[in-house]
Amino acid sequence: MADMEDLRDGKDFGLDRPQDKGGFIVKGNANGDWGIKRRLSRLFNPDTGRTVMLAFDHGYMQGPTSGLERIDLTIVPLAQYADVLMCTRGVLRSLIPPTLNVPVALRATAGASVLTEMSNEAVSVAMEDAVRLDACALAAQIYIGAEFEHQSIMNISKLINEGLRFGIPTLAVTGVGKEMARNARYFGLATRIAAEIGSHYVKSYFVEEGFESICAGCPVPIVIAGGKKLPEQDALDMAYRAVDQGAAGVDMGRNIFQADDPVAMIQAVSRVVHELEKPQRAYEFYNDLKAQSRAA
């Protein structure tokens, strides 16, 4: 075990030297099995190596939150513009048309709600069911520093072990409790632990200071969570800065489906992520699409 008395924060992240991808589009996954790489190639655009994930799995813990009251009315019209759908198997089976040719990152844990300790989760989806649903990734929270930290790490580990048997990658989602610091030190720790135990990519949060170091210190891709609802231009700016500093894309929910024009917003986000469109130009594009929609 490492000597706990002399732990020092990392300083040399080699920000001037990007990690060698080994000839594969997805950072840190060049040595994966064919099936793993095949699914990752669906999750991440082969032309850019980045992704726009549409997250609407909130209901498994929060219920019918604003914008998700009727997923058939609010989310299905957006799905064609996403690279990946992030959802639960219940919503997938009941509301998402199987004719939509969009890969799915499947929420694979349950066991808590916003009314209880959220870190108290367990794996709830059998691997055979994930295969039946043609999942391209399995997703679970990793709660570093929370009451049930150990359980959440073992949940991820179980999904990784089972997923490797079937060629399905695992997405670790960094969960943050109310009392936890949302800074580079915390997310650097959480994302690195997720990668060290074998996660194929990680969902985390953008922070104003040190985000580039978080990405550099994580040997697999980081996609950022949209987090709380922001004004549209601010959300586009956050997406741009995250990708510019090393993120491999976004997994946005509220900043898309609660936008004034969700269809225009997801297309603007996609421009930022895949075309590296500057935030102001992307916001102008968003407003143009919104005006066209209202004029129709």
C-alpha positions as CSV (number, residue, x, y, z in Angstrom):
1,M,0.0,0.0,0.0
2,A,1.2,3.5,-0.8
3,D,2.5,5.6,2.1
4,M,-0.4,7.7,3.1
5,E,1.8,10.2,5.0
6,D,3.4,11.7,2.0
7,L,0.7,12.0,-0.7
8,R,1.4,14.9,-3.0
9,D,-0.9,16.5,-5.6
10,G,0.1,15.7,-9.1
11,K,1.8,18.6,-11.0
12,D,3.3,17.4,-14.2
13,F,0.4,16.4,-16.4
14,G,2.3,16.8,-19.7
15,L,-0.3,19.2,-21.1
16,D,1.9,19.9,-24.1
17,R,2.0,16.2,-25.1
18,P,-1.4,14.5,-25.7
19,Q,-1.7,10.9,-24.8
20,D,-1.0,8.5,-27.7
21,K,-4.3,6.9,-28.7
22,G,-2.5,3.9,-30.2
23,G,-4.2,4.2,-33.6
24,F,-7.8,4.0,-32.2
25,I,-10.2,6.9,-32.0
26,V,-11.0,6.5,-28.3
27,K,-8.3,7.4,-25.9
28,G,-7.0,4.6,-23.7
29,N,-8.9,1.8,-25.5
30,A,-6.6,0.8,-28.3
31,N,-5.9,-2.6,-26.6
32,G,-9.6,-3.5,-26.1
33,D,-11.3,-6.5,-27.7
34,W,-13.0,-6.1,-31.1
35,G,-16.5,-6.0,-29.6
36,I,-15.5,-3.3,-27.1
37,K,-13.9,-1.2,-29.8
38,R,-16.8,-1.8,-32.2
39,R,-19.3,-0.4,-29.6
40,L,-17.0,2.5,-28.7
41,S,-16.8,3.4,-32.4
42,R,-20.6,3.8,-32.3
43,L,-20.5,5.8,-29.1
44,F,-17.8,8.2,-30.3
45,N,-18.0,9.7,-33.8
46,P,-15.1,8.0,-35.8
47,D,-14.5,11.3,-37.7
48,T,-14.0,13.4,-34.5
49,G,-13.4,11.0,-31.7
50,R,-16.0,12.9,-29.7
51,T,-19.7,12.4,-28.7
52,V,-22.9,14.2,-27.9
53,M,-24.8,12.1,-25.5
54,L,-28.4,13.0,-24.6
55,A,-29.1,12.2,-20.9
56,F,-32.6,11.5,-19.8
57,D,-32.1,8.9,-17.1
58,H,-32.9,11.3,-14.3
59,G,-36.3,9.7,-13.6
60,Y,-34.7,6.6,-12.1
61,M,-33.9,8.7,-9.1
62,Q,-35.8,12.0,-9.4
63,G,-39.1,11.0,-11.0
64,P,-40.9,13.1,-13.7
65,T,-38.7,16.2,-13.5
66,S,-39.3,19.2,-15.7
67,G,-38.8,18.3,-19.3
68,L,-39.2,14.6,-18.7
69,E,-42.9,14.5,-17.9
70,R,-43.6,13.0,-21.3
71,I,-40.5,11.5,-22.8
72,D,-42.4,10.6,-25.9
73,L,-43.1,14.3,-26.5
74,T,-39.9,15.9,-25.3
75,I,-37.1,13.4,-25.9
76,V,-38.0,11.3,-28.9
77,P,-38.0,14.3,-31.3
78,L,-34.4,15.0,-30.1
79,A,-33.0,11.5,-30.4
80,Q,-32.1,11.7,-34.1
81,Y,-29.7,14.5,-33.4
82,A,-27.8,12.7,-30.6
83,D,-24.8,10.4,-31.0
84,V,-25.9,8.4,-27.9
85,L,-29.0,8.0,-25.8
86,M,-28.4,7.7,-22.0
87,C,-31.5,6.2,-20.4
88,T,-33.0,3.4,-18.3
89,R,-34.2,0.1,-19.7
90,G,-37.8,0.9,-18.6
91,V,-38.0,4.1,-20.6
92,L,-36.1,2.4,-23.5
93,R,-38.6,-0.4,-23.8
94,S,-41.7,1.6,-23.2
95,L,-41.0,4.9,-25.1
96,I,-38.0,4.8,-27.5
97,P,-38.8,3.5,-31.0
98,P,-36.5,0.6,-31.8
99,T,-36.3,2.0,-35.4
100,L,-34.1,4.8,-34.1
101,N,-30.6,3.9,-35.1
102,V,-28.9,5.6,-32.2
103,P,-26.7,3.7,-29.7
104,V,-27.7,3.4,-26.1
105,A,-25.7,3.9,-22.9
106,L,-27.9,2.0,-20.4
107,R,-28.3,3.0,-16.8
108,A,-27.5,-0.2,-15.0
109,T,-27.9,0.6,-11.3
110,A,-30.8,1.5,-8.9
111,G,-31.7,1.4,-5.3
112,A,-32.0,5.0,-4.1
113,S,-34.0,8.1,-4.7
114,V,-33.5,11.8,-4.0
115,L,-35.3,11.2,-0.7
116,T,-32.6,8.9,0.6
117,E,-28.9,8.4,0.5
118,M,-28.2,8.5,-3.2
119,S,-24.9,6.6,-3.1
120,N,-26.7,3.5,-1.8
121,E,-27.1,1.7,-5.1
122,A,-26.6,-1.7,-6.6
123,V,-26.4,-3.2,-10.0
124,S,-30.0,-3.8,-11.2
125,V,-29.6,-4.8,-14.9
126,A,-28.6,-8.4,-15.8
127,M,-26.0,-8.5,-18.5
128,E,-28.2,-10.8,-20.6
129,D,-30.9,-8.1,-20.6
130,A,-28.3,-5.4,-21.7
131,V,-27.4,-7.7,-24.6
132,R,-31.1,-8.1,-25.5
133,L,-31.4,-4.3,-25.5
134,D,-28.4,-4.0,-27.8
135,A,-26.7,-1.7,-25.3
136,C,-23.4,-0.1,-26.4
137,A,-22.4,0.8,-22.9
138,L,-23.4,0.2,-19.3
139,A,-23.5,3.2,-16.9
140,A,-23.3,3.5,-13.1
141,Q,-22.5,6.1,-10.6
142,I,-19.2,6.1,-8.7
143,Y,-19.5,8.0,-5.4
144,I,-16.0,8.8,-4.2
145,G,-16.1,10.1,-0.6
146,A,-19.7,9.2,-0.1
147,E,-21.2,6.9,2.5
148,F,-21.4,4.0,0.1
149,E,-18.2,4.7,-1.8
150,H,-17.1,1.0,-1.6
151,Q,-20.4,-0.3,-2.9
152,S,-20.4,2.1,-5.8
153,I,-16.8,1.1,-6.8
154,M,-17.8,-2.6,-6.6
155,N,-20.9,-1.9,-8.7
156,I,-18.7,-0.4,-11.5
157,S,-16.2,-3.3,-11.1
158,K,-19.0,-5.8,-11.5
159,L,-20.3,-4.2,-14.7
160,I,-16.8,-4.1,-16.1
161,N,-16.2,-7.7,-15.4
162,E,-19.5,-8.8,-16.8
163,G,-19.3,-6.4,-19.7
164,L,-15.9,-7.7,-20.8
165,R,-17.5,-11.2,-21.2
166,F,-19.9,-9.7,-23.8
167,G,-17.8,-7.0,-25.3
168,I,-19.8,-4.1,-23.7
169,P,-17.9,-1.1,-22.4
170,T,-18.6,0.6,-19.0
171,L,-19.2,4.3,-18.3
172,A,-18.5,5.4,-14.8
173,V,-20.5,8.5,-13.8
174,T,-18.9,10.6,-11.0
175,G,-21.7,11.2,-8.4
176,V,-21.3,14.2,-6.2
177,G,-23.0,14.5,-2.8
178,K,-24.2,17.8,-1.4
179,E,-21.2,18.2,1.0
180,M,-18.5,17.3,-1.6
181,A,-16.2,19.9,-3.1
182,R,-16.6,20.3,-6.8
183,N,-13.1,21.1,-7.7
184,A,-10.2,19.7,-9.8
185,R,-8.7,17.8,-6.9
186,Y,-12.0,15.9,-6.3
187,F,-12.8,15.2,-9.9
188,G,-9.2,14.3,-10.6
189,L,-9.4,11.7,-7.9
190,A,-12.8,10.3,-8.9
191,T,-12.1,10.1,-12.6
192,R,-8.7,8.5,-12.1
193,I,-10.1,5.8,-9.8
194,A,-12.8,5.1,-12.3
195,A,-10.2,4.6,-15.0
196,E,-7.9,2.6,-12.8
197,I,-10.6,0.0,-12.0
198,G,-11.2,-0.5,-15.7
199,S,-14.0,1.9,-16.9
200,H,-13.8,2.5,-20.6
201,Y,-14.8,6.2,-20.3
202,V,-16.0,8.5,-17.5
203,K,-18.6,11.2,-17.1
204,S,-17.6,14.0,-14.9
205,Y,-18.2,17.8,-14.4
206,F,-16.4,20.8,-16.0
207,V,-14.6,23.0,-13.5
208,E,-13.2,26.5,-14.1
209,E,-9.8,25.7,-12.8
210,G,-7.7,22.6,-13.5
211,F,-10.1,20.8,-15.9
212,E,-7.3,20.3,-18.5
213,S,-5.3,18.5,-15.8
214,I,-8.3,16.3,-14.9
215,C,-8.5,15.2,-18.5
216,A,-4.8,14.7,-18.8
217,G,-4.7,12.6,-15.6
218,C,-7.5,10.3,-16.7
219,P,-6.2,7.7,-19.2
220,V,-9.6,7.2,-20.8
221,P,-12.0,9.8,-22.3
222,I,-14.0,12.2,-20.1
223,V,-17.4,13.4,-21.2
224,I,-18.8,16.3,-19.2
225,A,-22.2,16.3,-17.5
226,G,-24.4,19.3,-18.4
227,G,-25.3,19.8,-14.7
228,K,-27.9,22.4,-13.7
229,K,-29.8,24.4,-16.3
230,L,-27.8,27.3,-17.6
231,P,-28.7,30.0,-20.1
232,E,-28.2,28.5,-23.6
233,Q,-25.2,30.6,-24.5
234,D,-23.5,29.7,-21.2
235,A,-24.1,26.0,-21.8
236,L,-22.5,26.3,-25.2
237,D,-19.6,28.1,-23.8
238,M,-19.1,25.4,-21.1
239,A,-19.2,22.7,-23.8
240,Y,-16.7,24.5,-25.9
241,R,-14.2,25.1,-23.1
242,A,-14.5,21.5,-21.9
243,V,-13.8,20.1,-25.4
244,D,-11.0,22.6,-25.9
245,Q,-9.4,21.5,-22.7
246,G,-9.5,17.8,-23.4
247,A,-13.0,16.4,-22.9
248,A,-14.2,13.9,-25.5
249,G,-17.7,15.3,-25.6
250,V,-20.8,16.0,-23.4
251,D,-23.6,14.1,-21.8
252,M,-26.2,16.8,-21.5
253,G,-29.8,16.6,-20.2
254,R,-31.4,19.6,-18.7
255,N,-29.3,22.0,-20.8
256,I,-30.9,20.5,-23.8
257,F,-34.4,19.3,-23.0
258,Q,-35.1,22.3,-20.8
259,A,-33.8,24.8,-23.4
260,D,-36.2,27.3,-24.9
261,D,-35.8,25.3,-28.2
262,P,-34.4,21.8,-27.4
263,V,-34.1,20.7,-31.1
264,A,-32.1,23.8,-31.9
265,M,-30.0,23.4,-28.8
266,I,-28.9,19.9,-29.4
267,Q,-27.9,20.8,-32.9
268,A,-25.9,23.8,-31.6
269,V,-24.2,21.6,-29.0
270,S,-23.3,19.1,-31.7
271,R,-21.6,21.9,-33.7
272,V,-19.5,22.9,-30.8
273,V,-18.5,19.3,-30.0
274,H,-17.8,18.0,-33.5
275,E,-17.0,21.1,-35.5
276,L,-15.4,23.1,-32.6
277,E,-17.7,26.0,-33.4
278,K,-17.0,29.0,-31.2
279,P,-19.7,29.6,-28.6
280,Q,-20.9,32.9,-30.0
281,R,-21.3,31.4,-33.5
282,A,-23.0,28.3,-32.1
283,Y,-25.4,30.6,-30.2
284,E,-26.2,32.5,-33.4
285,F,-26.9,29.2,-35.1
286,Y,-29.2,28.2,-32.2
287,N,-31.2,31.4,-32.5
288,D,-31.5,31.0,-36.3
289,L,-32.9,27.5,-35.9
290,K,-35.2,28.7,-33.2
291,A,-36.5,31.5,-35.4
292,Q,-37.1,29.1,-38.3
293,S,-39.0,26.7,-36.0
294,R,-41.3,29.4,-34.8
295,A,-41.9,30.8,-38.2
296,A,-42.9,27.4,-39.6
